């Protein structure tokens, strides 16, 4: 892929704005390895809160934030033992809560925004950034815009959790547009984007996480390398990186699997989705409650040729375990079942989709009969802090949480997870998923058949992921012009 031409006039105004606001942009290399971050940045970070709207928090778009020191440490992970999972395989999740905004999607937003920013293809002084999302991505985009003092429009379904809407208004998003439906109603978000294009023309720039390769490239470089590093830190002499599981929302996070395949060729890459919206499993559709995943289409940026299996999770499973992990009776039941008390205290680090990722990991470990030398990695995208209103709703709907309910939930929705609803993909299965992109992206969203056919080429993805080296050069040149 060619590096886009630079709009020098827009770039000059962007540099002036960043200079005024004290903004220096981190490179992908610095997000992967914070040891590369300038000393003067590190000296100031301990005095800045993780969620503060401060330009230096761009340097916290990494999996390695050390909350105690305000600096950096090993990749933030949480390993869940057999007493919780019921399988001998070691299941490890990367923790998303320790990003600015409390979710890893701020990285995807960075990956989509910065390449345009440093080439003058987005003017923060005159254009408004539009962030179509099902929740966390538009939070990341709104956060970036707050740092740049530019206008942000967040678009998300009206049935997403209350916390998402409240935070967006607090951060200062110019508009928060609620589209009809729930998590899986992404077509309505796309329709709103087309409406805005017709109304506002070049006054807006739409950063669509579902077709912006900056999303998957960020995960390929930053998340993929973080998993590799965490594996080597945790592995024993005979350990294997057996599998990587990621829910398919925008399909950016599963891009980390493309990197892991280059380092661990025998790894299984699995995509998880809601059983109530089984698009990859059954070419199906429907509404579900696992916020952040599964949206009735195949995202443009999903390299389906590199996906080995699809795992469907009934949305009742994570909703039950959300209570188990966060209600007092549930936590007491976990301790009685032998789950270490110090781990029980950390389980609220998992939000709804994180729990679904855990349950998909258990299902995969049982299906492939993985043993104690096998490590399965997944992503704990955000925490229960973003779903407190859902816990209130569950109490109102179902009453107080009891010890008996906790026993049932532990045995059925963790220990009792079976090997149903796993579909291993052969060549034709993968090609069928690729072909499904036609109906969303060519018929509805203006892509061409030639562009679609290009996505089936392995060379396309290798060239796409190779862009970060050039992007880092552009970021460094940008920072030099800043005098930063």
Buried (B, 14 or more C-beta within 10 A) or exposed (E): EEEEEBBEEBBEBBBEBBBEEEBBBBBBBBBBBBEEBEEEBBEEBEEBEBBEBBBBBBBBBBBBBBEEEBBBEEBBBBBBBBBBBBBBBBBBBBBBBBBBBBBBBBBBBBBBBBBBBBBBBBBBEEBBBBBBBBBBBBBBBBBBBBBBBBBBBBBBBEBBBBBBBEBBEEBBBEEBBBBEBBBBBBBBBBBBBEEBEEEEEEEBBBBBBBBBBBBBBBBBBBBBBBBBBBBEEBBEEEBBBBBBBBBBBBBBBBBBBBBBBEBBEEBBBBBBBBBBBBBBBBEBBBBBBBBBBBBBBBBBBBBBBBBBBBBBBBBBBBBBBBBBBBBEBBBEBBEEBEBEEEBBEBBBBBBBBBBBBBBBBBBBBBBBEBEEBBBBBBBBBBBBEBBBEBBEBBEEEEEEBEEEBBBBBBEBBBBEBEBEBBBEBEEEBBBBBBEBBBEBBBEBBEBEEEBBEBBBEEEBBEEBBEBBEEBBEBBBEBBEBBEB
